[in-house]
Amino acid sequence: ALISPFLARVALIVRNMTRISPAIVLLSIVFCYVILSSVSNFNIYRLAYMLYGDSSLTGRTVIWDFAQYEIARRPLLGWGYQSFWLVPDSPSIVDAPGWVKMMPNAHNGYYDTMLETGYVGLVFLLVFIIATLHAVGRVAERDPARARLLLSLALFVILYNFLESVWARGFEFLWVVFVIVAAEIGRYWQPFPLTRPAYRSGRLRPGSPHARMPRPGIRPS
């Protein structure tokens, strides 16, 4: 909750200074994190151990190992939407070890997307996310405060899905929030508002740009 507004502010500041898309700025931050964590061996698992004494993120890594195995079995299109967890004769019931059988989801929205719709579904999801982040730049040109709010909400949902699963869940509040944010951002996609001259009832004054010129041979009344 605290990281999202900070990242939103940084992305929009860099965008205003360099005119680079917020999506590119945020992807660059992710890329830098991946490089630094691989070099220094300091990642989210070590951070969780330092804070809570549990590097498994309360057992999530066990679920994710099982999810990775099942994704590898059907990588392209997955096992079907809403057809993997807690469905009779599904892999989560037949193949899952121990308490994982009782899980309603993978506690990771990106793993669940790949489990249910494969890499094809993940690509569509990532395109949707990146397009939303990119379009925030247009909002920042007209209403910076609104842009910070919308980007903060979008980033919160994006980060939340690394530990929980709400993508494409119609009944999940945060999924609805993200869709509303994307729709609100889409309202600003037009570079200029469409306008048309306002017509007033009655005669137009002489000299008005919309006054009609009299026809040749006909006196104006």
N, C-alpha and C positions, 0 to 999 in steps of 0.2 A: 504494500500500500504506500510506503514511503519512497520506494525506488521509482515507481511509475511517474509521479509528478516531477521528480528530479531529472529522469531521462527525457521526459517531454520537454522540459525547459531547455535542457542542453541541446536537444535536437532542433528546436525552433530557433535558438540563438545562433547555432551554426548555420541553419538554413537562411536566416536573415543576413548573415555576414557573407555567405558564399553563394547563395542561391542554389545550393545543393538540395535535392529532395530529402525530406525527413526519413523516408524509407532507406535511402543510401546511408545516411548518417547512422541510423540505428543498426543497420546490417554491418557497418564498419565497427561499431562498438561490440557487436556479437563476435565478429571475426577476431578482434583484438583479445577478447576474453578467451576464446578457444586457443589462440596462440600462447597467451600468457599462462593459462592453466596447464597446457601440455609441457611447457618449458619449466615452470616452477613446481608442477605437481600439486598446485593448490586449486582445488575445485569445490563444487558445492558439497560433495561428500565429506571432504575434510573440514569444511566450514561447519557442517551439521555435527560432526564429531566434536569439534571444539566447543560448540554452543550447547549441545544436548547430550554428548557422549554416545551418539548413535549415528554411525555413518550410513545406515541403511534407509534413512529417512522414514523411520517407523515402519519398516518392512516393505516399503515400496520397491526397493531394488529386487526383491524376490518376485514380485508381480511383473516387473519390467523384464526380468530374465525370461520368464514364461512367455510374455508377450512377444519378445524378440524371436523366440523359437517358433511361435505360431505364425508370425509375420513371414518368416522365411519359408514356411510351407505353402503359403499363398500370397506371394509378394505383389502381384500385379493388381488384382481386383479385390483381394481380401475375402472374408468369410460372409459378407453380406451385412447390410445396414441393420443394426439392432438384432443381429443373429448370432452373436458370439457369447455374450455373458448371460448366465442364468437361463439359458434356453435348453430344453431337454435334448440330450444327445449331442450337444455342441461341445467343442473342444474345451471350453471352460469347465464343463461338468465331467467329461470323459478323461481328459489329459492333465488337468491342473493338479499340482501337488497340494496336499493338505488343505489348509485354510484358504488357499487361493480359490478353491471351488466356490466359496461363498461370496466372493467379491462381485459387486455389481458393475464394476468397470476397472480399467487399468490404472486409475488414479494418475492418468496422464492423457490429455486430450489428443496429443499427436500420435501416441501409440494406439489409442482407440480408433483414430481415423484410419491408420494403416491396417489395423485388424479388421475393420468393417468394410473399408472401401479400397484398401491397397495403396500402392504408390500413386496410382491415378487420382484417387480421392485426396491424397496428401498434396499433390501438385495443385489441384483446384483450390484447396483450402489456403495454401501459401500464396497463390496468386490473389485471392480475395483479400488476405491480410496485407500483402505488400501494396496492392492498389489502394486500400484504405489509408495506409500510412502515407503513401505518396500524395494522395489528394488533400491531406491535411495542410500541405503547403499553400494551396489555394485559399483555404480558410484563413490562414495566418495573414495573408495580404489584406484582408478586409476586416477581420475581427480577431486580433491576437489573443485576447482573453478567452474567447470561445474556442480557439484552436488549442490552447493549452489544456482546457477542460476536456475536450473531445479526445485529444491525444493521450492524456493521462488515463481516461477511462479505457481506451482501446488497449493501451499497454498493460493496464492492470489485468484485463481479461486474458491477454496473450501470455503474460507471465503466470497467471493463475493456472493455466492449462498445463504447465509443466509439473504441477503437483496434484491437480484434480482434473476432472474431465467434464467439460461443458460444451465443447464444439458440436454444432449440429444437433443439439438436444432441445427440441422445441419447448419443453416444459421447464428448462433451466433459466433462471432469472438473468444470469450473466450473459448467456447466449443472446437473449432478447436485448439486453443492453448493448451488446456489440453490434447487433443488426441495426438498432436505432441510431447508434453513433455513425455507422457507415452510411445510413440513409441521410442523416443530417449533414455529413461531410459532402455527400453527393449533390446537395442543394447548391453548393458553392462551386461546382465544377464549371459552370458557364463563366467565361472570362469577364463578361459584362452582362448586366441584367437586360433582358429584352424589354424595350419600351416602345410605346407608340403614342402619337400625339393625342392629347385629350380634346374631344370635340365638345363644344358648348352649344347649348340650344340658343336659337335666335341668330341674328345676323352677326357676321364678323366685322370688326372695325376695319376701315380702309388702312392699308399698310400692313395688315396681318399676313404672315407668311402662308396662311391657309386660306386667305380670301380668294374667291374665284375671279378670274379675269373675264370681263364681258366679251361676248361673242362679237365678231365684226358685223356691223350693220344693225346691231341691236343696242338701244340705249339702256344703260342700267337704270332701274327704277329707284 
